[in-house]
């Protein structure tokens, strides 16, 4: 075992982690621990753009953006946070441009902007051009630009280090963050990082679904690490299903395709979104579009022999426009489907895309131990966190924005904290939990296989807690997950070695997914209403009287060692917008 | 009826997803694990697979159902993250962007680690020398402004287009590890680093082009390129790598960029 000491430790090297690292490295001795090489993060898969009311191409302002974000989140958004997001969006985009990001340009040479779902002028009047973009590879450009600037600033990376445990020490009755424990993939060695401040920026957990746009590595490691240490997870029942994943594969096709004029059609060629969202049509918010697609499919208007998908039609757009604005997604259609988007519509279906919930933080990125108490020295930003700026449904282009605004904020706040704070003493045998977990998996002689349990988990999640949910389906999922958690105790791996043991890490990741899937299902069962991404067929309406509140899920361990989930609730911060019926 | 009817949806099965029977293919994989043996060996696996699946899907079938010790890097699985460059039937490709049907499944499909970088286990190589070469070309925007502009820097669409091709790089190392010069001399910067230097040299906002050109004028710089075009063939992003290298060479001679 090795012990390292840093002022600030950042877990994850995607957009939020690297944006935080650029700030933290300037202010404190910082290490970034990442299970992938920095440019491998799934930020790079984001396509369509980053929202900011620059008003470069038409009238716009941050107040309209705030409203759209609040409405898009079905009023579960904390409005003070949304206001910060929309206001700081403008400088965030300009900062990236100054760092070198090659945005597409207008004829005047300013940053070009395009339409995106749920973004409107003057509180829903018409779609507005707010998304700043670089073709359909905006996330790639952000990731590369941030890594380039990390190289420039000399950020210290520990590549292929898996953070498996969060260390907490009680000081004068207050639980503080003391550091993290990491597993080095190359050697199998355990590393303890003592740090004054820790920032989680480790991304989402979409891999508990089968059809998903998420990378294989998005397994909720950060959420699971803090949850196991008794800290809450907020709003985990809210998961976004992106309307346009490649049929069966789930690979993302950007909403920018509809921003550029693409149209969704059913098997009769009908532009069905006109029925569901007369004003915004194909650019209604994602939860609305995904439900509309599944409604078409359920009512027999789906495409293909099994009627299980619909079409994204780009054939009326000039090939030059597709080449200039949507080169990557048209290539995906050619590569993975053998389809030529110039002439043929693309089969799509909703795909599990984004966790609105996560580790609760305030607007400085400080992690919360309950509804109000900050955990000293612990921070989170990006998809792993829940500020909450996305509420019950995130708007497209607000995630690339989130990682930049709150990654920066968390980086500054954590580094300023570590400048003045002292190191907290490490707990006794800080590595013990990780060593025990690793040894148990390595030495297990059980008869369960990781891949089989993961497959069953993904199938039950797709079948029971996806776009449409009922008490019955969620209960089925809860029971299945409990069974899988039990069987996980008998999971065995084949690779017993120390060197690059990805077999072992996949087993660890499955454990994280199982914990988080359970939190999601239990939180969803208790929310007897429909709001944003959480749609209950047995409770089809939003219920502001009983459920205008954030879910807070805590892991409880009884005296006999049995685990359970305790749910609590946190009020939503409302400032200027009163909840209204949500129409697009 | 204002909306066109896509009648061919019912008439013919879609081009990529007709119901196709699974076929049997052989994956011949280069295995190496110094914890077990100092020698690398070939191992064959028989797989039932849909020809429209990816090579990465085949590797996952092996790892998940047959042999958990098989080790490779992967993440996004659709050609964006750059983790899974490997040598498939003798050519550098991303396993997640290569469909079985496109590489002649009649014969065994050979899968090896990319060349020129030290193999650490199975298909995993040491990426550090690759990233070091990248860092050495100063891959970040350098400007001499004493006062940062309040708004964005202006750039015409034409100036933006000038370096568009090289912004697509995902640092997968498929190009660099396909280069015979790099195989013989690991000191050579390699195509990927030059591509990333190009991305800044030809960015109208950047003011350190001369410095980068001097770095690449070095004995391990662009002049080592022998124009074999392996890099261009290997690039999974379709970047015209050899052309970019030629533009850097030309800029070194003319000092115009």
Contacts between the chains, C-beta under 8 A, distances in Angstrom:
chain1	res1	chain2	res2	distance
A	36	B	75	5.8
A	36	B	81	7.5
A	36	B	83	7.1
A	37	B	83	7.6
A	37	B	127	6.5
A	37	B	131	7.5
A	37	B	171	7.9
A	39	B	81	7.5
A	39	B	82	6.6
A	39	B	170	7.0
A	39	B	171	5.2
A	40	B	73	8.0
A	40	B	75	5.1
A	40	B	76	7.7
A	40	B	81	4.4
A	40	B	82	6.4
A	40	B	83	5.1
A	41	B	75	8.0
A	41	B	81	7.3
A	42	B	75	7.1
A	42	B	76	6.2
A	42	B	81	7.2
A	44	B	76	7.2
A	44	B	80	5.2
A	44	B	81	5.8
A	44	B	170	7.2
A	45	B	76	5.3
A	45	B	78	7.4
A	45	B	80	4.9
A	45	B	81	7.3
A	93	B	152	7.8
A	94	B	151	6.4
A	94	B	152	5.5
A	97	B	152	4.3
A	97	B	153	6.5
A	98	B	141	7.9
A	98	B	148	6.1
A	98	B	149	7.6
A	98	B	152	7.5
A	98	B	153	7.1
A	99	B	140	7.7
A	99	B	141	6.5
A	100	B	140	6.3
A	100	B	141	3.0
A	100	B	200	7.6
A	100	B	203	7.3
A	100	B	205	7.2
A	100	B	206	7.6
A	102	B	160	6.2
A	102	B	163	7.2
A	102	B	164	7.5
A	102	B	167	5.3
A	102	B	203	7.1
A	103	B	152	7.6
A	103	B	160	7.9
A	104	B	157	7.7
A	104	B	160	6.9
A	105	B	154	8.0
A	105	B	155	5.5
A	105	B	156	6.6
A	105	B	157	4.8
A	105	B	160	5.0
A	106	B	157	7.8
A	107	B	157	6.8
A	108	B	154	7.3
A	109	B	154	3.5
A	109	B	155	5.5
A	109	B	156	5.2
A	109	B	157	7.8
A	110	B	151	7.6
A	110	B	152	6.2
A	110	B	154	6.5
A	111	B	152	5.4
A	134	B	167	7.6
A	137	B	168	7.2
A	140	B	80	6.5
A	140	B	168	7.8
A	140	B	170	7.1
A	141	B	167	6.6
A	144	B	167	7.5
A	144	B	169	7.7
A	148	B	139	5.2
A	148	B	140	4.1
A	148	B	141	7.4
A	149	B	140	5.8
A	151	B	135	5.3
A	151	B	139	6.2
A	151	B	140	6.0
A	152	B	140	4.1
A	186	B	120	6.9
A	215	B	75	4.4
A	215	B	76	4.5
A	215	B	77	6.8
A	215	B	81	6.7
A	216	B	74	6.1
A	216	B	75	5.9
A	216	B	76	7.8
A	216	B	77	6.1
A	217	B	75	4.7
A	247	B	17	7.1
A	248	B	17	7.6
A	249	B	78	7.9
A	251	B	77	7.9
A	251	B	78	4.7
A	265	B	3	7.2
A	265	B	6	6.4
A	267	B	6	7.6
A	267	B	9	5.6
A	267	B	10	7.0
A	268	B	3	8.0
A	268	B	5	6.4
A	269	B	3	5.2
A	269	B	4	5.3
A	269	B	5	4.0
A	269	B	6	4.6
A	269	B	7	7.8
A	270	B	3	5.4
A	271	B	3	5.4
A	303	B	6	7.9
A	303	B	9	5.1
A	304	B	9	7.1
A	304	B	13	8.0
A	304	B	14	6.6
A	304	B	17	7.5
A	305	B	13	6.9
A	305	B	19	7.7
A	311	B	6	6.6
A	311	B	9	7.5
A	313	B	6	7.6
A	328	B	80	7.9
A	331	B	238	8.0
A	332	B	78	6.5
A	332	B	79	7.9
A	335	B	79	7.4
A	335	B	97	6.1
A	335	B	99	7.4
A	336	B	16	7.3
A	336	B	78	7.4
A	336	B	99	7.6
A	337	B	14	7.5
A	337	B	15	7.1
A	337	B	16	3.8
A	337	B	17	6.8
A	338	B	15	4.8
A	338	B	16	3.7
A	338	B	52	7.7
A	339	B	14	7.2
A	339	B	15	5.6
A	339	B	16	5.8
A	344	B	14	7.9
A	344	B	15	7.0
A	345	B	6	6.0
A	345	B	9	8.0
A	347	B	14	6.1
A	347	B	17	7.1
A	449	B	64	7.7
A	449	B	65	8.0
A	450	B	64	7.4
A	450	B	68	7.8
A	451	B	63	7.9
A	451	B	64	3.3
A	451	B	65	6.3
A	493	B	68	5.7
A	494	B	67	6.7
A	494	B	68	3.4
A	494	B	69	5.6
A	495	B	68	5.2
A	495	B	69	4.2
A	495	B	71	7.6
A	497	B	33	6.8
A	497	B	35	4.7
A	497	B	36	7.6
A	497	B	69	7.4
A	498	B	35	6.9
A	499	B	33	6.9
A	499	B	34	7.1
A	499	B	35	5.3
A	499	B	120	7.2
A	499	B	121	5.5
A	500	B	71	5.0
A	500	B	120	6.3
A	500	B	121	4.4
A	500	B	122	7.8
A	500	B	124	5.4
A	501	B	71	7.8
A	502	B	63	7.9
A	502	B	71	5.5
A	502	B	72	7.8
A	503	B	63	7.4
A	503	B	68	4.0
A	503	B	69	6.4
A	503	B	71	7.9
